[in-house]
Amino acid sequence: MGKDYFRTASPFWTGLIGFGLVLLTMATFAPDKIPWYLGKVGGLGRYMGTEKPELTWYLFLATIVIHVAEAAYAYMLCCRFDLTSSATKKWTFQTLLFGVASLSLLRKYKPQAE
């Protein structure tokens, strides 16, 4: 029987990473739709998407590959720690979305010997 261990990642990091993922996606596929009120950060996204589209595309692809690899590693750790199916799904999905912010919490887990 597995353990039902799960912790949500910090709201600060999930917000920051989520914002970055949305901004990168917009810069890749619709740089002209990045809102003006994002200021210099939005301006950077618009610049990257319009002036450096190939680099932006490679950054987008690399981000996907890294997050998928982190999620696979989280799944492997959950199996190694003998976590429940429910906990494993939560860790894998959270790590897919928020990467290292989630994975660092899972790596700190120390299973108790029974």
C-alpha positions as CSV (number, residue, x, y, z in Angstrom):
1,M,0.0,0.0,0.0
2,G,1.4,3.3,-1.0
3,K,1.6,6.6,0.9
4,D,-0.6,9.5,0.0
5,Y,2.0,12.2,0.3
6,F,1.4,15.5,-1.7
7,R,2.3,19.1,-1.2
8,T,1.3,22.0,-3.4
9,A,4.1,24.2,-4.7
10,S,4.5,27.7,-3.4
11,P,1.9,30.2,-4.8
12,F,4.7,32.6,-5.5
13,W,6.6,30.1,-7.7
14,T,3.5,28.7,-9.4
15,G,2.3,32.2,-10.3
16,L,5.7,33.2,-11.6
17,I,6.3,30.1,-13.6
18,G,2.7,30.1,-14.9
19,F,3.0,33.7,-16.0
20,G,6.3,32.9,-17.7
21,L,4.8,29.9,-19.6
22,V,1.8,32.0,-20.7
23,L,4.0,34.8,-21.8
24,L,6.4,32.5,-23.7
25,T,3.4,30.8,-25.4
26,M,2.0,34.2,-26.4
27,A,5.4,35.4,-27.7
28,T,5.7,32.2,-29.7
29,F,2.3,32.2,-31.3
30,A,0.7,35.7,-31.0
31,P,3.3,38.3,-30.0
32,D,1.0,41.1,-31.1
33,K,-1.6,40.0,-28.6
34,I,0.6,40.5,-25.5
35,P,-1.1,43.2,-23.5
36,W,0.6,46.7,-23.3
37,Y,0.1,46.8,-19.5
38,L,2.7,44.1,-19.0
39,G,5.2,46.9,-19.5
40,K,8.8,46.0,-20.1
41,V,8.2,42.3,-19.6
42,G,5.5,42.4,-22.3
43,G,7.7,44.4,-24.5
44,L,10.4,41.8,-24.2
45,G,7.9,39.1,-25.2
46,R,6.7,41.1,-28.2
47,Y,10.3,41.8,-29.3
48,M,11.3,38.2,-29.0
49,G,8.2,37.0,-30.8
50,T,8.5,39.5,-33.7
51,E,12.2,40.1,-34.0
52,K,13.6,36.7,-32.9
53,P,10.8,34.2,-33.8
54,E,13.2,31.2,-34.4
55,L,14.9,31.7,-31.0
56,T,11.5,32.1,-29.3
57,W,10.3,28.9,-31.0
58,Y,13.4,27.0,-29.7
59,L,12.9,28.3,-26.2
60,F,9.3,27.2,-26.3
61,L,10.2,23.7,-27.5
62,A,13.0,23.5,-24.9
63,T,10.6,24.5,-22.1
64,I,8.2,21.7,-23.2
65,V,10.9,19.1,-23.3
66,I,12.3,20.1,-19.9
67,H,8.9,20.1,-18.2
68,V,8.0,16.7,-19.7
69,A,11.3,15.3,-18.5
70,E,10.8,16.8,-15.0
71,A,7.3,15.2,-14.9
72,A,8.7,11.8,-16.0
73,Y,11.3,12.1,-13.2
74,A,8.6,13.0,-10.7
75,Y,6.6,9.9,-11.8
76,M,9.7,7.8,-11.3
77,L,10.3,9.2,-7.9
78,C,6.7,8.6,-6.9
79,C,7.0,4.9,-7.9
80,R,10.3,4.6,-6.0
81,F,8.7,6.2,-2.9
82,D,5.7,3.8,-3.3
83,L,3.2,6.7,-3.4
84,T,-0.5,6.1,-4.1
85,S,-1.8,6.4,-7.7
86,S,-3.6,9.5,-6.7
87,A,-0.5,11.2,-5.2
88,T,1.5,10.1,-8.2
89,K,-0.9,11.7,-10.6
90,K,-0.9,14.9,-8.6
91,W,2.9,15.1,-8.4
92,T,3.3,14.3,-12.1
93,F,0.7,16.9,-13.3
94,Q,1.9,19.6,-10.9
95,T,5.5,19.0,-12.0
96,L,4.5,19.1,-15.7
97,L,3.0,22.5,-15.1
98,F,5.4,24.1,-12.6
99,G,8.6,22.1,-13.0
100,V,11.3,22.5,-10.4
101,A,9.0,24.4,-8.0
102,S,7.1,21.1,-7.6
103,L,10.0,18.7,-8.1
104,S,12.1,20.2,-5.4
105,L,9.3,19.5,-2.8
106,L,9.1,15.9,-4.0
107,R,12.8,15.3,-3.8
108,K,12.8,16.4,-0.2
109,Y,10.4,13.6,0.7
110,K,11.9,11.0,3.0
111,P,9.7,7.8,3.1
112,Q,9.3,6.4,6.6
113,A,10.4,2.8,7.0
114,E,7.5,0.5,8.0
